[in-house]
Amino acid sequence: MTATIIDGKAFAAQVRGQVAGHVARLKEEHGVTPGLAVVLVGEDPASEVYVRSKGKQTVEAGMNSYEHKLPAGTAEADLLALIDRLNADPAVHGILVQLPLPGHLDSELVINRIDPAKDVDGFHISNVGLLGTGQKSMVPCTPLGCLMMLRTHHGSLSGLDAVVVGRSNIVGKPMAQLLLGDSCTVTIAHSRTKDLAAVCRRADILVAAVGRAEMIPGDWVKPGATVIDVGINRIERDGKTRLVGDVHYESCAKTAGAITPVPGGVGPMTIACLLANTLTACCRANNIPEPEGLTA
């Protein structure tokens, strides 16, 4: 048995195409263009690459892209003042502060300064609370991308047994909330879970988001299960640096019914969902019906 590969690259391209179509209609019918502001503090090379990619894809989808690059030594008060200006700017519908921030800045304070309606990362405490209570919120991009792929692959998720390995605020916890919202029976497991292997083996849907390279082997996977691998880990193998996920791909692919590869699985969906969230925020701000299929 070989698993069906869930092609995140192709799926993300499809989502970006849908977003671009909706953006074109918004401009034509309502004279509104969604705008995304990205704030980068310092010169972290990985963050710079990511921000460039976000800017490019934002423009390709027909949206306005606003980039604010600040020096690493920027005072907290100056960063908060910039967020206040973006909150007040009607042309900006989504605000994203690229993490990690330099050590002297309080990430929680900064994130919670963003208007929750413009918090397209879904990290503001208000959005966390809304998601946790099943109300309309901005949803973190990576879990939203995972949910979209699962819905497309399975149709209905109702009644399925889902195990999320990882309890981060960015992926694990919101992923569990989204799966609950689609009527899965959800277990959050982690590195200290007793008999983690047995817990994983009962999952119809196994989401690995623990940040440990190839931690989950094939014999932890229930035959026919859907495996969503959120991990991106760099390892040295055969004298080369390789990207691997949190599951051991080769062995898991032999047991699973469907699996996301690394790279090319969940990763591309994150920026696609960021664009979808910006579109959703723009529609909500202008009392325009939200596009179907692009939200939780």
RAZIUR-V993900 format. One record per run of one state. SS is the DSSP state (A for helix, B for strand, O for the rest). FROM is the first residue (numbers start at 1). LEN is the number of residues. If there is no record, write none. Layout:
ss: [SS:SS]
from: [FROM:FROM]
len: [LEN:LEN]
This chain:
ss: [O:B:O:A:O:B:O:A:O:B:O:A:O:B:O:A:O:A:B:O:A:O:A:O:B:O:A:O:B:O:A:O:B:O:B:O:A:O:B:O:B:O:B:O:B:O:A:O:B:O:A:O]
from: [1:4:7:8:31:35:42:45:61:64:71:76:89:94:98:107:112:116:119:120:125:133:141:155:161:166:172:182:185:190:196:202:205:209:216:217:218:221:226:230:233:238:240:245:247:248:249:256:258:261:267:286]
len: [3:3:1:23:4:7:3:16:3:7:5:13:5:4:9:5:4:3:1:5:8:8:14:6:5:6:10:3:5:6:6:3:4:7:1:1:3:5:4:3:5:2:5:2:1:1:7:2:3:6:19:11]
